[in-house]
Amino acid sequence: MPESILALIGNTPLVQVRSFDTGPCELYLKLECQNPGGSIKDRIGLSMIEAAERSGELRPGSTLVEATAGNTGLGLALVAAQKGYPLILVVPDKMSREKILHLVALGADVRITRSDVGKGHPQYYHDMAQRIAGETPGAYFVNQFGNPANPWAHETTTGPEILRQMDGRVDAVVCGVGSSGTITGLSRFLARESPATRLVIADPVGSVLADYIHTGTLGTAGSWAVEGIGEDFIPSIADLSRVTHAYSIPDAESMLTARALLRQEGILGGSSSGTLLAAALHYCREQSEPQRVVTFVCDSGAKYLSKTYNDAWMFERGFLAREQVGDLRDLIVRRHDAGLTITVQAGDSLLTAYNRMRSADVSQLPVVDEANRIVGIVDEFDLLQVVRRDDAAEQFRRPVSAAMSTRLETLAPDAGLDALFAVLDAGHVAIIVENDAFLGLITRVDLLNALRTRML
């Protein structure tokens, strides 16, 4: 029986892909999502903390500080909680809500910073973490991007596991690169034990790494939605010398591939797993001879249910295509006929309306009748006007009809943008109705997302 949860890190299973077109190749997935913290980064969380303990840099009472896009933070938080170290994590604001909640639940002190700035900016997550470590008495800055115990974890555990599970025969391994620990550790191990094995990089479009492999020069970084991989610089521990192929994968392809992995193989992987699988499929289909190829399900898709696996989020960012009809219907993100609109009925309680607003993270709800026709709208202000009295608990039991607005200005789908702007400029949400059928709402945020998507 394992002594603690930390003993369950590593030795993750390998499964063959069966339902995708892999060309002449056999493609295998190493399920790092089955680590106790849910990702491959559990390995380096344990490795870096224990290396610092052995060196004496980390002592009882020390505070760990790190910059992370999520999973390294979760790995560190898991180990820190078991060993009793306080942990401060600086994370970019594009991180999924599920990851942040997981970190906080593990006891980490999470500091959120901007994801739209580069290295050298005071709000850049790595620079900010380094500054916090310098200002915190007794702090140890983990620095996954320059910590030799990061690649060591993969050189001594991940690489040997793969070669053993593949019976010593692996032609290519496809990796993502964030801190570069996986690619560097595998490169060192395979150079000794399986030098013919190719190393392939899967990189989000916007990252500089794939272009660097192709050209040898660092370009200008863009932005990308995939979490955990891709960089705007080359980490100091990176060894990319044995990389033979590099694929730049657009966000939409990454997200859709992750969703296909769940539907076709039953594996719930994160967005970066979609990037890796997409690159592995490109590689496999380009081969003319059979090969045995390994890539990773880096983490669990349970951390991205509000993003990658949320149709509304995918539509908002243009990652899910929908037939365009050329009118205001194209701007409705949560289509009522697709079951994406959160609604209430006039007879529901105000508490029901409040709970639905909170769980769906929306500020207003359409009120529909039994025939799904819109009969009103209720928002946070309406609720507050009713329940602000001393007997708030009793007021929450009142029906939605006591608070909803029934003076509705609706727009037909062909009303045009000028009419839409007029409604939004007046501070209202646009209610789109055709022949008494409620189609959905358009908010200012919906319009902004549509304009941004079309500009990119």
C-alpha positions in Angstrom: 0.0 0.0 0.0 1.4 3.4 -0.9 2.6 5.6 2.0 1.0 8.7 0.6 -0.7 10.2 -2.4 2.8 11.2 -3.7 3.7 7.6 -4.2 1.1 7.4 -7.0 2.9 10.0 -9.2 4.1 8.4 -12.4 3.8 4.9 -13.9 0.8 6.2 -15.9 -0.8 3.8 -18.4 -0.3 3.8 -22.2 -3.3 3.2 -24.6 -3.4 2.9 -28.4 -5.5 5.2 -30.5 -8.1 3.2 -32.4 -10.6 5.5 -33.9 -8.5 8.2 -35.6 -6.8 8.0 -39.0 -3.1 7.5 -38.0 -1.8 6.7 -41.5 0.6 3.8 -41.5 1.5 4.4 -37.9 0.5 3.0 -34.5 -0.2 6.0 -32.2 -0.2 5.6 -28.4 -1.3 8.0 -25.7 0.5 8.2 -22.3 -2.3 9.1 -19.9 -0.6 11.7 -17.6 -4.1 12.8 -16.7 -4.1 9.8 -14.3 -1.5 11.3 -12.0 -3.1 12.2 -8.6 -3.0 15.9 -9.4 -4.4 15.3 -12.9 -1.4 16.2 -15.0 2.2 15.4 -16.1 3.4 18.3 -14.0 3.0 16.2 -10.8 6.3 14.6 -11.8 8.2 17.9 -11.7 6.4 19.3 -8.7 7.7 16.3 -6.7 11.1 16.4 -8.3 11.8 20.1 -7.9 10.7 20.2 -4.2 12.6 17.1 -3.2 15.7 18.3 -5.0 15.5 21.7 -3.1 15.1 19.8 0.2 18.2 17.7 -0.6 20.3 20.7 -1.5 19.2 22.6 1.7 17.6 25.5 -0.2 14.2 24.4 1.0 13.8 24.1 4.8 10.9 23.7 7.2 9.0 27.0 7.2 10.1 28.1 3.8 7.6 29.5 1.4 7.5 28.2 -2.2 6.9 30.8 -5.0 6.4 30.0 -8.6 5.0 31.3 -11.9 2.7 28.8 -13.6 0.1 28.5 -16.4 -1.7 26.0 -14.1 -0.5 22.4 -14.0 2.9 23.0 -12.5 1.1 25.0 -9.8 -1.2 22.1 -9.2 1.7 19.7 -9.0 3.6 21.9 -6.6 0.4 22.6 -4.5 -0.2 18.8 -4.2 3.3 18.2 -2.9 3.5 21.4 -0.8 0.3 20.5 0.9 1.6 17.0 1.8 4.9 18.4 3.0 3.6 21.4 4.8 5.1 24.3 2.8 3.2 27.5 2.1 2.9 28.2 -1.6 2.4 31.4 -3.6 1.6 31.0 -7.3 1.4 33.7 -9.9 -0.9 32.7 -12.8 -1.9 34.4 -16.0 -5.5 35.5 -16.3 -6.3 33.2 -19.2 -6.1 30.2 -16.8 -9.4 28.2 -16.5 -11.6 28.8 -13.5 -11.4 25.1 -12.6 -7.6 25.2 -12.2 -7.8 28.3 -10.0 -10.4 26.8 -7.8 -8.4 23.6 -7.6 -5.3 25.5 -6.6 -7.1 27.5 -3.9 -8.7 24.3 -2.6 -5.2 22.8 -2.2 -4.3 25.8 0.0 -2.2 27.8 -2.5 -2.1 31.6 -2.4 -3.0 32.5 -6.0 -2.0 35.9 -7.5 -3.6 36.5 -10.9 -1.8 38.7 -13.4 -2.0 39.7 -17.1 -1.6 37.2 -19.9 -1.2 39.9 -22.6 2.3 41.1 -21.7 5.7 39.7 -22.4 8.9 39.0 -20.6 10.3 42.2 -19.0 6.9 43.7 -18.2 6.3 44.0 -14.4 3.0 42.2 -14.8 4.6 39.3 -16.7 3.9 36.2 -14.6 7.4 34.9 -14.4 9.0 38.3 -13.6 6.2 39.0 -11.0 6.8 35.6 -9.3 10.6 36.3 -9.1 9.9 39.7 -7.6 7.5 38.3 -5.0 10.1 35.6 -4.0 12.7 38.3 -3.5 10.4 40.3 -1.3 9.2 37.3 0.8 11.4 36.3 3.8 12.5 32.7 3.6 11.1 32.2 0.1 12.3 29.6 -2.4 11.7 30.6 -6.0 11.0 27.2 -7.8 11.7 28.6 -11.3 10.6 25.6 -13.4 12.0 27.4 -16.5 15.5 27.2 -15.1 15.4 24.3 -12.6 17.4 21.3 -13.6 15.2 19.0 -11.4 12.4 19.7 -14.0 14.0 17.8 -16.9 15.5 15.3 -14.5 12.0 14.1 -13.6 11.3 13.1 -17.2 14.8 11.8 -17.8 14.5 9.4 -14.9 10.8 8.5 -14.9 8.8 9.5 -18.0 11.4 8.3 -20.6 12.1 4.9 -19.0 8.4 4.3 -18.5 7.7 4.9 -22.2 10.5 2.7 -23.5 9.5 -0.1 -21.1 5.8 0.2 -22.1 6.6 0.2 -25.8 8.9 -2.9 -25.4 11.9 -0.8 -26.4 10.5 0.1 -29.8 9.4 3.7 -30.3 10.0 5.7 -33.5 8.8 9.1 -32.4 7.6 11.0 -29.3 5.4 14.1 -29.7 5.7 16.7 -26.9 4.5 20.1 -26.1 6.9 22.7 -24.7 6.1 25.0 -21.8 9.0 25.1 -19.3 10.7 22.5 -21.7 11.3 19.9 -19.0 9.5 17.1 -20.8 11.3 17.6 -24.2 14.7 18.1 -22.5 14.4 15.2 -20.2 13.2 12.8 -22.9 15.9 14.0 -25.3 18.6 13.2 -22.8 17.2 9.8 -22.0 16.5 8.8 -25.6 19.9 10.0 -26.8 21.4 7.3 -24.5 18.8 4.5 -24.7 17.0 4.9 -28.1 18.9 7.4 -30.3 16.9 6.6 -33.4 13.7 7.9 -31.8 12.6 11.2 -33.3 11.4 14.1 -31.1 8.5 16.1 -32.4 7.2 19.4 -31.1 3.5 20.4 -30.9 3.2 24.1 -30.6 0.2 26.5 -30.5 0.0 29.1 -33.3 1.4 32.3 -31.7 4.2 30.6 -29.8 7.7 31.2 -31.0 9.0 27.6 -30.6 8.0 25.9 -33.8 9.3 28.7 -35.9 12.5 28.6 -34.0 12.9 25.0 -34.8 12.3 25.7 -38.5 14.4 28.9 -38.8 16.8 29.0 -35.9 15.6 32.6 -35.1 13.2 33.9 -32.5 10.1 35.6 -34.0 7.5 37.8 -32.3 5.1 35.9 -30.1 1.4 36.3 -30.6 -1.4 35.0 -28.3 -3.1 31.6 -28.0 -5.9 30.2 -25.9 -4.4 26.7 -25.2 -3.0 26.5 -21.7 0.3 25.1 -20.5 2.3 24.9 -23.7 3.9 27.4 -26.0 6.3 30.2 -25.1 7.4 33.7 -26.1 11.1 32.8 -25.1 13.4 29.8 -25.0 13.7 28.6 -21.4 17.3 28.3 -20.1 16.9 24.5 -19.5 15.6 23.8 -23.0 17.5 21.4 -25.2 15.8 21.3 -28.6 18.8 20.0 -30.5 17.3 16.6 -31.2 13.9 17.9 -32.4 13.3 16.8 -36.0 9.8 18.0 -36.6 7.7 20.9 -35.3 4.0 21.6 -36.0 2.1 24.8 -35.3 -1.5 24.0 -34.4 -4.2 26.6 -34.3 -6.3 26.9 -31.2 -9.5 25.8 -33.0 -7.9 22.6 -34.2 -6.5 21.9 -30.7 -9.9 22.4 -29.0 -11.8 20.4 -31.6 -9.3 17.6 -31.5 -9.6 17.4 -27.7 -13.3 17.2 -28.0 -13.0 14.5 -30.7 -10.7 12.5 -28.4 -13.4 12.4 -25.8 -16.2 11.4 -28.3 -14.1 8.8 -30.2 -11.8 7.4 -27.5 -13.6 8.2 -24.3 -10.6 10.1 -23.0 -11.2 13.5 -21.4 -8.1 15.5 -22.1 -7.2 19.2 -21.8 -6.7 21.7 -24.6 -2.9 21.1 -24.8 -3.7 17.4 -25.2 -5.6 18.4 -28.3 -2.6 20.2 -29.6 -0.4 17.2 -29.1 -2.8 14.8 -30.6 -3.4 17.0 -33.6 0.4 17.3 -34.2 0.9 13.6 -33.7 -1.8 12.9 -36.3 -0.2 15.3 -38.8 3.1 13.5 -38.2 1.7 10.0 -38.6 -0.3 10.8 -41.8 2.9 12.2 -43.4 4.8 8.9 -43.0 5.2 6.4 -45.8 6.4 3.6 -43.5 4.9 2.1 -40.4 6.1 3.8 -37.1 5.3 3.5 -33.4 4.5 7.0 -32.1 3.8 8.1 -28.5 2.2 11.4 -27.4 0.6 12.5 -24.1 -2.7 13.3 -22.6 -1.0 16.0 -20.5 -3.9 16.7 -18.2 -7.5 16.1 -17.5 -10.2 17.9 -19.5 -12.1 18.2 -16.2 -10.1 21.4 -15.8 -11.5 22.9 -19.0 -15.2 22.1 -18.8 -16.1 25.8 -18.8 -13.9 26.4 -21.8 -12.9 23.6 -24.3 -16.0 21.6 -23.6 -18.4 24.5 -23.3 -20.2 25.2 -26.6 -21.0 28.8 -25.8 -17.3 29.5 -25.0 -16.3 27.8 -28.2 -18.8 29.8 -30.3 -17.8 33.1 -28.7 -14.2 32.6 -29.8 -15.0 31.2 -33.2 -13.6 27.8 -32.4 -16.9 26.1 -33.3 -18.3 26.8 -36.7 -22.0 27.5 -37.2 -23.9 28.1 -40.4 -24.0 31.9 -41.1 -27.3 33.3 -42.2 -26.3 36.9 -42.7 -28.4 38.6 -40.0 -28.5 39.1 -36.2 -28.9 35.4 -35.6 -25.2 35.0 -36.3 -24.4 37.1 -33.2 -26.5 35.0 -30.8 -23.9 32.9 -28.9 -26.4 30.9 -26.7 -29.1 29.9 -29.2 -32.4 29.1 -27.6 -33.2 26.4 -30.2 -29.9 24.7 -29.5 -30.7 24.5 -25.8 -27.9 26.9 -24.8 -30.0 29.7 -23.2 -30.5 29.6 -19.4 -34.1 30.6 -18.7 -36.7 30.7 -16.0 -40.5 30.7 -16.0 -42.7 33.4 -14.4 -43.8 30.9 -11.7 -40.3 29.9 -10.6 -39.0 31.4 -7.4 -36.6 34.3 -7.3 -34.2 32.0 -5.5 -34.3 29.7 -8.6 -33.6 32.7 -10.8 -30.7 33.8 -8.6 -29.2 30.3 -8.5 -29.3 30.0 -12.3 -27.7 33.4 -12.8 -24.9 32.4 -10.4 -24.3 29.0 -11.7 -24.3 30.2 -15.4 -22.3 33.4 -14.6 -24.9 35.6 -16.3 -26.6 38.8 -15.1 -30.0 38.4 -16.7 -32.4 35.6 -17.6 -35.1 35.4 -20.3 -38.5 34.5 -18.8 -40.4 32.0 -21.1 -43.8 30.4 -21.0 -44.7 26.8 -21.5 -44.6 27.3 -25.3 -41.0 28.7 -25.0 -42.2 32.3 -26.0 -40.4 35.1 -24.1 -42.7 36.9 -21.7 -40.2 38.9 -19.7 -36.7 39.4 -18.6 -35.2 39.5 -15.1 -31.8 40.8 -14.1 -29.7 41.3 -11.0 -31.1 44.8 -10.5 -34.7 43.5 -10.6 -33.9 40.8 -8.0 -32.2 43.3 -5.7 -35.2 45.7 -5.8 -37.4 42.9 -4.4 -35.2 41.1 -1.9 -33.4 44.1 -0.4 -36.0 44.3 2.4 -35.4 42.9 5.9 -37.4 39.7 5.1 -35.0 38.8 2.2 -35.4 35.1 2.8 -39.1 35.3 2.4 -38.8 37.6 -0.6 -36.6 35.0 -2.4 -39.6 32.7 -2.3 -41.7 35.1 -4.4 -42.3 34.2 -8.0 -40.1 35.6 -10.8 -43.3 37.5 -12.0 -42.9 39.8 -9.0 -39.6 41.1 -10.3 -39.4 40.6 -14.0 -39.8 43.3 -16.6 -42.5 42.7 -19.2 -42.0 45.8 -21.3 -39.8 44.1 -23.9 -38.3 45.7 -26.9 -37.6 42.9 -29.3 -35.7 42.8 -32.6 -36.3 40.7 -35.7 -33.3 38.9 -37.0 -33.2 41.2 -40.1 -33.3 44.4 -38.0 -29.7 45.2 -38.8 -26.7 46.4 -36.8 -27.9 50.0 -36.4 -31.0 48.8 -34.5 -28.8 46.5 -32.5 -26.4 49.3 -31.5 -29.4 51.5 -30.5 -30.7 48.8 -28.1 -27.2 48.1 -26.6 -26.4 51.8 -26.4 -29.6 52.3 -24.3 -28.2 49.8 -21.8 -30.5 47.0 -22.7 -29.8 43.4 -23.9 -31.1 42.7 -27.4 -33.9 40.1 -27.5 -34.2 38.5 -30.9 -37.6 37.1 -31.8 -39.0 35.8 -35.1 -42.7 35.1 -35.5 -43.2 35.0 -31.7 -40.4 32.4 -31.4 -37.6 33.4 -29.0 -34.2 32.9 -30.7 -31.8 34.3 -28.0 -30.2 37.3 -26.5 -27.3 39.5 -27.8 -25.3 41.3 -25.1 -22.5 43.9 -25.5 -20.0 41.1 -24.7 -21.4 38.9 -27.5 -21.0 41.7 -30.0 -17.5 42.5 -28.8 -16.5 38.8 -29.1 -18.0 38.7 -32.6 -16.1 41.8 -33.7 -12.8 40.5 -32.2 -13.2 37.1 -33.8 -13.8 38.7 -37.2 -10.7 40.9 -36.8 -8.3 38.1 -36.0 
